[in-house]
Amino acid sequence: LRNSRFPEMLEGDTRAMLASCQLGERRLQEIFRRFGTDVVLTAFREQLSRSEDVARRVFLSQVAPGKHTFRGFIDGDGRSNRTYKVQLDLIRAGDWVIADFRESDDQAEGPINFIASLGVVQLMFARFVMAAEPSLPLNEGTLRVIDELRTRPGSILAPQFPAAVGVRAHAKQKTNSTVLGALATATGGQTPASSATYVLVYLRARDPKTGAAVLYVDGIGVGTGGRPFANGLDVIYSNNQKNYPAEFVDSSFPLRLERYAVHVDSGGPGKHRGGCGCVRDIRILSDGATLATRMDNARFPAWGVNGGRAGRRGRITVNPGSSDEREIESLRDGNKLREGDLLRVETAGGGGWGDPLERDPWLVASDVANGFVSEKAALADYGLVIDPVSLAIDEAATAAERRRQARPWQLFDLGAAEA
C-alpha cells in the first residue's frame, strides 16, 4: 500500500486477500493435526497422480498424433503500426506432448511481451481437458498434459531484459487463443471459438471541486467464444472481476456514464453464438483529462470455428457522430480530452461456434427481442425471416432462406483484419 498512489482504493481488497490466506493456513494446520503429516502428504500425492492419469487419458484420446499449427496476431505494441504473431506448433509424438512457440515473433519494443512459463501454458491446455471431463479437479496433476514447452529467447513469449511487460495480457490472451486454435485443428473443431481480449481504460484528471488527483481505471467486458454446447458469455471482463456501475462512476469521479449497453451484432454468428461485447459512453466533466487505452481485437477479430464466424472488432472514439469525431488508437497513452467530450468504448465480441444456419430459429428470434442480434443480421447471418413488429417466425420462408444461403464452410473464420 505504501507503494501505491491510491492506497485507499486498494486497502480493503488487500486486507481481504491477506485474511483469506491466513484462513487457508489455519484450515491446513487443522487437517495436518487431525490426520498427521504422512497421511495428508500421501493423500495429496495420490490425488495429483489420479488427476494426471485421467487428464492425460482424456487429452490423448482427443488429440491426434502429429503436428497441429495455429497462428494468432496481436494488433500492435503501442509503439509502431506493426502486428505481432504468436504461433503454436502442438506436437504429439506417441504419448509425449510438446507446445512449441519458437516461431512466434521477436519481442516487442512496446509493453506487450509475456513470459510464457510451462505452468501457465499447461493451465491453458488443462481448461480444455476439464471441459471434456468435468469431474477433474483443478490441481497440478490435471496440468500435466503438456510434457515440454519450447520458446525462443528474445521472442515475444520469452523476452529478454529490458523488455517491457506492462500490457502482457495482450500476448497472454493471444497465447490462450492460439492454444485453442491448435486444439481445434487437432480435434476437428471441438473447442470453443476465440474470445476477445478484455479492455482497460485509464482516465487521469483533477476533481474540479477539490483539485485532488483522480484515477479512473475501468475494466470493460467483452464477448467470449461460442462453445460446442452453448453460446459464449456476454460482456465478461475476467474471472473474479466486476465493472463499475453507473451510479458509482457518477458519484466518485468527474465523469458521467451516459450509456452502458450490449454491442449489438458483435458476437460471432454460429450455431452457438459468440458472446457480445458492450458499449460504454463516458462524458468527461473535468478539463485536461488524459486517456490511456488497452484494447486488442481492434484489427484482428476473435475467430469463429467449425462453421462459426468471427466476432466484431472493438473500437474507441471521442465525440462519435459529431464534426469533432476522432478515433483513438487501441493501445496508446497521452490522449488529451476536454471537458464535455464523450468517450465511446465499443468492445469486441467472441467468435461463433458451428454453422449459424443450424441455430434454432427460436434462439435467434430471442436474441433479436433481447437486443443481442439485429433484425438485419438475423436475416443476413442466420437466414431467419421474422415479422418486424411481432417478431413471429415465418418458418417456411426461413427454411427457404437457409437453403438459399447454404454453402460449404472452412474450419476457421478469421474475419477481415483491419488494414
C-alpha positions in Angstrom: 0.0 0.0 0.0 2.9 2.4 0.7 4.0 1.8 -2.9 0.7 2.9 -4.4 -0.5 6.4 -5.3 -4.1 5.5 -4.3 -3.7 3.3 -1.2 -7.3 4.0 -0.1 -8.6 2.3 -3.2 -6.5 -0.9 -2.6 -6.6 -1.3 1.2 -9.9 -3.2 1.5 -9.2 -5.7 -1.2 -5.6 -6.2 0.0 -6.7 -6.9 3.6 -9.4 -9.3 2.4 -6.9 -11.3 0.4 -4.5 -11.5 3.3 -7.3 -12.6 5.6 -8.3 -15.4 3.2 -4.7 -16.6 3.0 -4.5 -16.7 6.8 -7.7 -18.6 7.0 -6.4 -21.1 4.5 -3.3 -21.6 6.6 -5.3 -22.3 9.7 -7.5 -24.8 7.9 -4.4 -26.7 6.6 -2.9 -26.8 10.1 -6.1 -28.3 11.4 -6.0 -31.0 8.7 -2.4 -31.9 9.5 -3.1 -32.0 13.2 -6.1 -34.3 12.7 -4.6 -36.8 10.3 -0.9 -36.4 10.6 1.7 -35.2 8.1 2.4 -38.5 6.4 -1.2 -39.3 5.8 -2.0 -35.8 4.4 1.0 -35.7 2.1 0.3 -39.2 0.8 -3.3 -38.2 0.1 -2.1 -35.1 -1.8 0.3 -37.2 -3.9 -2.4 -39.7 -4.7 -4.8 -37.0 -5.7 -2.3 -35.5 -8.1 -1.4 -38.9 -9.6 -5.1 -39.8 -10.2 -5.8 -36.4 -11.8 -2.8 -36.7 -14.1 -3.8 -40.2 -15.2 -7.3 -39.1 -16.1 -6.3 -35.8 -17.7 -3.7 -37.5 -20.0 -6.1 -40.2 -21.0 -8.7 -37.7 -22.0 -6.2 -35.5 -23.8 -4.6 -38.2 -25.7 -7.9 -39.7 -26.7 -8.9 -36.4 -28.4 -5.7 -35.0 -29.8 -4.5 -36.8 -32.9 -0.8 -37.7 -33.3 1.3 -35.3 -35.4 1.9 -31.5 -35.6 -1.0 -29.1 -35.3 -0.2 -25.5 -36.1 -2.1 -22.2 -35.4 -1.2 -18.6 -35.6 -2.8 -15.6 -33.9 -1.9 -11.9 -34.3 -1.8 -9.1 -31.8 -3.0 -5.7 -33.0 0.2 -3.9 -32.1 2.5 -2.8 -29.3 1.6 0.9 -29.0 5.0 1.9 -30.4 4.6 1.1 -34.1 2.0 0.1 -36.6 3.2 -3.5 -37.0 1.4 -6.5 -35.8 2.8 -9.4 -33.7 2.5 -13.1 -34.4 2.0 -15.8 -31.8 2.5 -19.3 -33.3 2.0 -22.6 -31.7 3.1 -26.0 -33.1 1.4 -28.5 -31.0 3.3 -31.8 -31.4 2.1 -35.2 -30.2 4.8 -37.8 -30.6 3.4 -41.0 -29.2 2.3 -40.1 -25.6 4.8 -37.2 -25.5 3.2 -33.7 -26.0 5.2 -30.6 -26.9 4.0 -27.0 -27.1 6.4 -25.2 -29.4 6.1 -21.4 -29.7 9.6 -20.8 -31.2 8.1 -19.4 -34.5 6.5 -16.6 -32.6 7.7 -13.1 -33.5 10.6 -11.3 -31.8 9.9 -9.4 -28.6 8.2 -6.1 -29.0 9.6 -2.6 -28.2 6.3 -1.8 -26.5 4.9 -3.4 -23.3 3.0 -6.4 -24.8 5.7 -9.0 -24.1 4.7 -12.0 -22.0 6.9 -14.6 -20.2 5.2 -17.9 -21.1 6.1 -20.4 -18.4 5.3 -24.1 -18.5 2.8 -23.9 -15.7 0.8 -21.1 -17.4 0.7 -22.9 -20.8 -0.2 -26.2 -19.0 -3.2 -24.4 -17.4 -4.4 -23.2 -20.8 -4.5 -26.8 -22.0 -5.9 -28.1 -18.7 -9.1 -26.0 -19.3 -9.7 -27.9 -22.5 -9.3 -31.2 -20.6 -11.6 -30.1 -17.8 -14.3 -29.2 -20.2 -14.1 -32.7 -21.7 -14.1 -34.3 -18.3 -15.9 -32.1 -15.7 -15.1 -34.4 -12.8 -11.5 -33.4 -12.9 -10.3 -31.0 -10.2 -8.0 -28.1 -11.0 -4.7 -29.2 -9.4 -1.1 -29.7 -10.5 -1.9 -33.3 -11.7 -4.5 -32.0 -14.2 -1.9 -29.6 -15.6 0.5 -32.3 -16.6 -1.0 -32.9 -20.1 1.9 -30.9 -21.6 5.3 -32.5 -21.2 7.5 -29.9 -22.8 7.4 -26.2 -23.6 9.6 -24.7 -26.2 10.1 -20.9 -26.5 12.8 -18.9 -28.2 14.8 -16.4 -26.1 14.2 -12.9 -27.4 10.8 -13.7 -28.7 7.5 -12.1 -27.6 6.9 -15.1 -25.3 10.4 -15.3 -23.9 11.5 -11.7 -23.8 14.9 -10.6 -22.6 15.9 -7.6 -20.5 14.9 -4.8 -20.8 11.7 -5.9 -22.5 8.6 -4.2 -21.3 5.8 -6.4 -20.0 3.2 -4.0 -18.5 0.5 -4.9 -21.1 1.4 -8.6 -21.2 -2.2 -9.6 -21.1 -2.5 -9.0 -24.9 0.1 -11.6 -25.6 -1.2 -13.9 -22.8 -4.7 -13.8 -24.2 -3.4 -14.3 -27.7 -1.4 -17.3 -26.5 -4.6 -18.8 -25.0 -6.5 -18.2 -28.2 -3.6 -19.9 -30.2 -3.8 -22.9 -27.9 -7.5 -23.2 -28.6 -6.8 -22.9 -32.3 -4.2 -25.6 -32.3 -6.5 -27.8 -30.3 -9.4 -27.1 -32.7 -7.1 -28.2 -35.6 -6.3 -31.4 -33.7 -9.9 -32.2 -32.8 -11.8 -31.1 -35.8 -13.2 -28.0 -34.2 -14.3 -29.5 -30.9 -13.1 -26.5 -28.8 -14.6 -23.1 -28.0 -14.1 -20.3 -30.5 -11.8 -17.5 -29.8 -12.6 -14.9 -27.1 -11.9 -11.2 -27.3 -9.3 -9.7 -25.0 -10.6 -7.7 -22.1 -10.4 -3.9 -22.2 -8.9 -1.4 -19.8 -9.5 2.4 -19.9 -7.5 4.7 -17.7 -8.5 8.3 -17.2 -6.3 10.7 -15.2 -7.9 14.0 -14.2 -8.4 16.6 -11.4 -11.6 16.8 -9.4 -13.0 20.2 -10.4 -14.4 20.6 -6.9 -11.4 19.7 -4.7 -8.5 19.8 -7.1 -7.5 16.3 -6.0 -5.9 13.9 -8.5 -8.3 11.3 -9.7 -7.5 7.9 -11.4 -10.3 6.1 -13.1 -9.4 2.5 -14.1 -12.3 0.8 -15.9 -12.1 -2.9 -16.8 -14.7 -3.4 -19.5 -16.2 -6.6 -20.6 -16.0 -8.4 -23.9 -17.6 -11.4 -25.6 -16.2 -14.9 -25.1 -16.2 -17.6 -27.8 -19.1 -19.8 -28.6 -18.8 -23.3 -27.3 -19.7 -26.8 -28.7 -22.6 -26.9 -26.3 -23.6 -23.3 -25.6 -23.2 -19.6 -26.5 -20.2 -17.6 -25.5 -20.6 -15.3 -22.5 -21.7 -11.7 -22.9 -19.8 -8.7 -21.5 -17.3 -10.6 -19.4 -14.2 -8.8 -18.1 -12.2 -11.6 -16.4 -12.6 -14.1 -13.6 -13.5 -12.6 -10.2 -13.7 -9.1 -11.6 -16.6 -6.6 -11.6 -17.2 -3.5 -13.6 -18.1 -0.1 -12.3 -21.9 0.5 -12.1 -23.1 3.9 -13.5 -24.1 5.2 -10.0 -20.6 4.6 -8.7 -18.9 6.3 -11.7 -21.2 9.3 -11.4 -20.7 9.8 -7.7 -17.0 9.0 -7.4 -15.3 10.6 -10.5 -15.7 13.8 -12.6 -17.4 11.6 -15.2 -20.9 10.7 -16.2 -21.7 7.3 -17.6 -24.4 8.1 -20.2 -24.8 4.7 -21.8 -24.0 1.1 -20.9 -25.4 -1.3 -23.5 -24.9 -4.5 -25.4 -22.8 -4.1 -28.5 -25.4 -5.4 -30.9 -24.2 -7.9 -33.5 -20.7 -8.1 -32.0 -21.0 -11.8 -31.1 -19.8 -14.0 -34.0 -22.8 -15.8 -35.7 -22.9 -19.5 -35.1 -25.0 -22.5 -34.1 -23.8 -21.3 -30.7 -23.4 -17.5 -30.9 -20.2 -15.8 -29.7 -20.7 -13.6 -26.7 -21.4 -9.9 -27.3 -19.2 -7.0 -26.1 -20.6 -3.8 -24.8 -20.8 -0.1 -25.4 -19.9 2.5 -22.7 -20.4 6.2 -23.3 -18.4 8.3 -20.7 -18.9 12.1 -20.5 -15.8 14.0 -19.3 -16.6 16.6 -16.7 -13.1 17.8 -15.9 -10.9 19.8 -18.3 -7.5 18.5 -19.1 -8.1 14.7 -18.6 -5.6 12.2 -20.0 -6.8 8.9 -21.5 -4.8 5.7 -21.8 -6.3 2.7 -23.7 -5.6 -1.0 -23.6 -7.6 -2.9 -26.2 -6.8 -5.7 -28.6 -9.1 -7.1 -31.4 -9.4 -3.6 -33.0 -7.6 -5.0 -36.0 -8.0 -8.8 -35.7 -11.4 -10.1 -34.5 -11.9 -13.2 -32.4 -12.1 -16.1 -34.8 -15.0 -18.5 -35.3 -14.7 -22.2 -35.6 -16.4 -25.3 -37.1 -18.6 -23.1 -39.4 -19.0 -20.3 -36.8 -18.0 -16.8 -37.9 -15.6 -14.2 -36.4 -16.9 -11.7 -33.9 -16.9 -8.0 -34.5 -13.9 -5.9 -33.7 -13.6 -3.3 -30.9 -13.3 0.5 -31.3 -12.7 3.6 -29.2 -13.9 7.0 -30.4 -14.2 10.5 -29.0 -17.4 12.6 -29.8 -18.9 10.0 -32.1 -21.3 11.3 -34.7 -20.1 14.9 -34.4 -17.9 17.1 -36.6 -15.2 16.6 -33.9 -15.3 12.8 -34.0 -11.9 11.1 -33.8 -10.8 7.5 -33.3 -8.4 6.6 -30.6 -5.7 4.0 -31.1 -6.4 0.8 -29.2 -3.1 0.8 -27.2 -2.0 4.4 -26.5 -1.4 6.8 -23.6 -1.4 10.5 -23.6 -4.7 11.1 -25.3 -5.9 14.5 -24.3 -9.6 15.1 -23.6 -11.6 18.3 -22.8 -14.5 18.9 -20.5 -17.7 17.9 -22.3 -16.0 15.3 -24.6 -17.8 12.0 -25.0 -15.7 8.9 -24.9 -17.3 5.8 -26.5 -15.8 2.4 -25.9 -17.2 -0.4 -28.1 -15.7 -3.8 -27.1 -15.2 -6.8 -29.3 -17.4 -9.9 -29.4 -16.3 -13.6 -29.3 -16.3 -15.9 -32.3 -19.2 -18.2 -33.1 -19.2 -22.0 -33.0 -20.9 -24.1 -35.7 -22.9 -23.1 -38.8 -25.2 -20.2 -37.9 -27.8 -21.7 -40.3 -28.2 -24.6 -37.9 -29.0 -22.3 -35.0 -32.5 -22.8 -33.5 -34.7 -20.1 -35.1 -36.4 -19.5 -31.8 -33.0 -18.7 -30.2 -32.2 -16.2 -33.0 -35.6 -14.6 -32.5 -35.0 -14.4 -28.8 -31.6 -12.7 -29.4 -33.4 -10.2 -31.6 -36.0 -9.5 -28.9 -33.4 -9.1 -26.3 -31.1 -6.8 -28.2 -28.1 -9.1 -28.9 -28.8 -9.5 -32.7 -30.4 -7.0 -35.1 -33.2 -8.0 -37.4 -30.9 -7.3 -40.3 -28.2 -9.6 -39.0 -30.8 -12.3 -38.1 -31.7 -12.5 -41.8 -28.2 -12.0 -43.3 -26.3 -14.2 -40.9 -28.9 -16.8 -39.7 -31.4 -16.9 -42.5 -34.2 -16.0 -40.1 -37.3 -14.4 -41.6 -39.4 -12.7 -38.9 -42.3 -10.2 -38.7 -40.7 -6.9 -37.8 -43.5 -6.0 -35.4 -44.4 -9.2 -33.6 -41.1 -11.0 -34.2 -43.1 -14.1 -35.1 -41.0 -16.6 -37.1 -42.0 -17.4 -40.7 -41.0 -21.0 -40.7 -41.5 -21.7 -44.4 -39.6 -18.5 -45.5 -36.8 -19.2 -43.0 -36.3 -22.7 -44.4 -36.2 -21.4 -47.9 -33.8 -18.6 -47.0 -31.5 -21.0 -45.2 -31.4 -23.3 -48.2 -30.5 -20.3 -50.4 -27.7 -19.2 -48.1 -26.2 -22.7 -47.5 -22.6 -23.1 -48.7 -19.5 -25.1 -47.6 -17.6 -23.6 -44.7 -14.0 -23.9 -43.5 -12.9 -24.9 -40.1 -11.9 -21.3 -39.1 -13.3 -17.9 -40.0 -10.6 -15.5 -39.1 -12.6 -12.4 -40.1 -11.5 -9.5 -42.1 -8.4 -7.8 -40.4 -8.3 -4.0 -40.2 -5.6 -2.6 -42.6 
